[in-house]
Amino acid sequence: MKNYATHNLKVILFSLCSCIIYACGSQKDNATTRSMQNLTARYNYIYNAKVILNTHQQELAEAYPENYDQVLPVYLGPEIDSNFIVKDGNGAKTMDDIIKKAQIIILEKSYSNYLDDAYILLGKANFFKGNYFNAAEYFDYVIKNYKNNTKSYVEALNWKARSLMQVRRLNEAKLTLDTLAYMIPDLKKNTAEPLATLAQLSIYHHKNAVAISYLKDAVKASHDSQHKIRWTYILAQLSEQQKNYSEALLSYRKVQKSNAPFEMYFNANLNRIKINALLSGKKINKQDELLALLKDDKNTDYIDQIYYQIAESLIADEAYAEAKKYDLLSIQKSTKNQYQKGLSYLKIADLNFKHFHDYLNAKLYYDSAVNTLPKTYPGFELIVKKNQNLEYLTKRYETIAKEDTLQNIARLPEKEREAKIQAIFNPVGRPDLVNTQVSPNTSPLAFNLSESNKPQTSSTFYFSNAAALSKGYSDFKKKWGNRKLENNWRQSIRSSAQTTNQDITNNMATALANNAGIDNPGLSDKTAEIKAYTTALPLTAGQLAQSNQKIIDAYYDIASFYLQELNDPEEAEEVYQILLNRFPGNNHLAASYYGLFLIYKNKDQTAATNYKNKILKEFPGTVYAKTILDPSFSLKQTELETTLNKEYNSIFEQYQKKDFTGVMQMADQVLKNKEENYLSPQYAYLKAIAIGRTNHVDTLLTTFNGITNSFPDDKLITPLVKDHIAYINEHLQDFQKRKIALIDFDPNEPPFAIRQAPAPSVTARQEVIPAVQQNNKIESAAVTNVPKTEKPIPAVPIKVEGMFSTAVSTVYYYVIDVADASLTLSSSRFGIGQFNRGNYSGQNLRHQLKEFDNDQLIYVGNFSNFDEAKTYADGISPQLKQIMKVPASIYTGFVISKENFDKLTSKDILNKYLEFYKNNY
């Protein structure tokens, strides 16, 4: 018996050694090798790797910072910019373990049936490490090489689409999912996750109805309870967005009754209360149920969200002041949830801006929202833009408020008017700023400290503890960097409208001392202000029309700015509707209808069609109607303008070469072929000048008179030609003696010139732009001196932003920035000269060129004050298309003081000034 056992042991040991030797030897593709590799690959590597992956996914679900204010992601994956990846050191290590196991299968188990699983594991491990492009490549390899394995093929398609969606390559993800969607009806199992992925893509494309359909099918097909709970909550959110409140309520209740995480349960309960109140239509005490949640100790960490929801319900009831109080409470109680704090900051900013018109505080709260919300927050860039451009919008809202106030006062009886104006300028209880005394050494904080609240000096007090101070300072620098010690130190985005309280505090004592002996309209001389305000009242029909036009223009500017600059169609739609409701017959109807057509085009086809028909019926000849009928109209128009500009520049070159016969022939051909084009008056003018260089004055006068008759409404050439005709008629005898009307190329003959304006009798301006060398004497303006306008510089704080300021200057320029250094601007400067001589004859306006690497600046001056320059800008702007003869997209006009202009030395500085100009003027 003993020998038998010994024999069996020898046989077993021999077999085992043989297997080991065989395994260590060269592998061959046979049944034994495949069986052994399948066994070890499946249980030693695949099984263990999947256990590690499932554990990591559970940890990710527990640690993922959910944002219940937005639609939850259907599946979880680390965001590229999130802090989670940085902190997830152990998670990265476990993913590396999975990668090693997968690589062993690929390298050492090449005859096994689990190579596709190994590549899928490599893809998933890279996905959860945030290496989405690498993950997509691994899944793509499986898709191309394992098409016959349906399970692996479907799984790879699904995860490749997920990887692409994580980096927002939605078009590529859609192509992948199109293949998957085609296969799903034929699949008998494992369809839940592909359906969920299709739902996520639909959410990204804002197709909520489609997403709801996919998610419902995914919930039915899923055997994972946590997935079903999560997807049910998302179904509720999507139904709520679709305003299908009964469906949303049903889904929220399912989540409440399930084994959901407490935070999800709490938010489902919160939304259920909100929808119940909405469906019941209660107007009184609808916040009571939300307030009751504050009494539950389990909700301690969610008090900020409760207050926020109460504020939201109050906003829905238009109780804005009360809503603001609860939003402030939400901020105060937000200790852990920075996201919620950011939302509350944003809501208060919107309330201040839209409803309270407190623009300075709106600016501060927008900045706090920008610094608190993550950059991945939907619409984050929009908030930043709104913050930066707040002043542009603010000025227009202030115009609306001012004109509305003036109109309301104008409707009052005369005695009540006077009382109302007095109340505005002398409000009851207003402290007298002149009598306010501020010590230069007094800290702003001192005003908030009473004797009973003075800082303690014991060693337990934070500011008496050197170690605590040192640590606090170190932590502060890590988070905020080296910030200047000043009020509103958190603000990273500054603008000129925001003269900081710190600057005001520092300069208050000096300002008060300086103002003590000066008549300050804001403090002492109220009579002039009251008189000016009274004069501005729109008491006549004409004045009321002008006031209304200011309001109309302001609303239109705001709506256009929201739509075109901020890309915020919802806000634009609201302002357009206000404009149309208040002024249904305004002069921006066509543009407003087109703006609304664009807004509704992708969300409400019925409304879009309605506005489209309005444009085509009421404004058939506008560019908006032509663009609707032919979407390529704008492109064709641009091409046509480019052709016309080239033709004009070609003729102008002939004019510069003094080939007057060629000018006449080319101008005739263009005028004959394109009689209706917008440059026709200028072609006709070049032809007339060429005729004047080669013919008698009678022919020239006939040609000039033909221009005034053919183009009576032209504001660029016709005024200039009329001035030429008047000059010729004044000196007709001299011109009749000439064989050729315009012979100023002959030094023996007197040149043709514009009529001289009488020289002023006052002191001439000392500083002028040097004369520009013109191509022809006919286009040279007379040089006369313009009186200098003295304006006192007010003793008030000047707005300063970086190197630029709004300080009053004695010299201003109007500047046209052309963002292309390669263009020859001779014809553009010629056109500016035409405008100046036709509209500003005798005003000593000169234009000069300043060049950067990529830009050219044509600047016109001198203007003695900003209003003069702005009036010039308003006059020339509508003519720039005819004047510049370059694409409108590459030039910009603006006004600038000489002091600021001298600082323009590069494109970068120019861009900074343009931002400064937009914010301040």
HELIX and SHEET records of a PDB file:
HELIX    1   1 LYS A    2  CYS A   24  1                                  23    
HELIX    2   2 ALA A   31  THR A   40  1                                  10    
HELIX    3   3 ALA A   41  ILE A   46  3                                   6    
HELIX    4   4 TYR A   47  ALA A   63  1                                  17    
HELIX    5   5 ASN A   83  LYS A   87  1                                   5    
HELIX    6   6 GLY A   89  GLU A  108  1                                  20    
HELIX    7   7 LEU A  115  LYS A  129  1                                  15    
HELIX    8   8 TYR A  132  ASN A  145  1                                  14    
HELIX    9   9 THR A  150  GLN A  166  1                                  17    
HELIX   10  10 LEU A  170  MET A  183  1                                  14    
HELIX   11  11 ILE A  184  ASP A  186  5                                   3    
HELIX   12  12 ALA A  192  TYR A  204  1                                  13    
HELIX   13  13 ASN A  208  ALA A  221  1                                  14    
HELIX   14  14 SER A  225  GLN A  241  1                                  17    
HELIX   15  15 TYR A  245  LYS A  257  1                                  13    
HELIX   16  16 PHE A  262  SER A  280  1                                  19    
HELIX   17  17 ASP A  288  LEU A  293  1                                   6    
HELIX   18  18 ASP A  297  TYR A  302  5                                   6    
HELIX   19  19 ILE A  303  ALA A  316  1                                  14    
HELIX   20  20 TYR A  320  LYS A  333  1                                  14    
HELIX   21  21 GLN A  338  LYS A  354  1                                  17    
HELIX   22  22 TYR A  359  THR A  372  1                                  14    
HELIX   23  23 PHE A  380  GLN A  388  1                                   9    
HELIX   24  24 LEU A  390  ALA A  410  1                                  21    
HELIX   25  25 GLU A  414  PHE A  425  1                                  12    
HELIX   26  26 LEU A  433  ASN A  435  5                                   3    
HELIX   27  27 PRO A  444  ASN A  448  5                                   5    
HELIX   28  28 GLU A  451  ASN A  453  5                                   3    
HELIX   29  29 TYR A  462  SER A  464  5                                   3    
HELIX   30  30 ALA A  466  TRP A  480  1                                  15    
HELIX   31  31 ASN A  501  ASN A  515  1                                  15    
HELIX   32  32 LYS A  526  THR A  535  1                                  10    
HELIX   33  33 ALA A  541  SER A  560  1                                  20    
HELIX   34  34 PHE A  561  GLU A  565  3                                   5    
HELIX   35  35 PRO A  569  ARG A  582  1                                  14    
HELIX   36  36 LEU A  589  TYR A  600  1                                  12    
HELIX   37  37 GLN A  605  GLU A  618  1                                  14    
HELIX   38  38 VAL A  623  LEU A  629  1                                   7    
HELIX   39  39 PHE A  633  GLN A  656  1                                  24    
HELIX   40  40 PHE A  660  ASN A  673  1                                  14    
HELIX   41  41 SER A  680  THR A  694  1                                  15    
HELIX   42  42 VAL A  697  SER A  710  1                                  14    
HELIX   43  43 ILE A  717  GLU A  730  1                                  14    
HELIX   44  44 LEU A  732  GLN A  736  1                                   5    
HELIX   45  45 LYS A  777  GLU A  779  5                                   3    
HELIX   46  46 SER A  826  ASN A  839  1                                  14    
HELIX   47  47 PHE A  866  ILE A  876  1                                  11    
HELIX   48  48 SER A  877  GLN A  879  5                                   3    
HELIX   49  49 LEU A  880  MET A  884  1                                   5    
HELIX   50  50 ALA A  888  ILE A  890  5                                   3    
HELIX   51  51 LYS A  898  PHE A  901  1                                   4    
HELIX   52  52 LYS A  907  ASN A  920  1                                  14    
SHEET    1   A 2 VAL A 800  GLU A 801  0                                        
SHEET    2   A 2 PHE A 804  SER A 805 -1                                        
SHEET    1   B 4 ARG A 846  GLU A 851  0                                        
SHEET    2   B 4 GLN A 856  PHE A 863 -1                                        
SHEET    3   B 4 TYR A 812  VAL A 818 -1                                        
SHEET    4   B 4 TYR A 891  SER A 897 -1                                        
END                                                                             
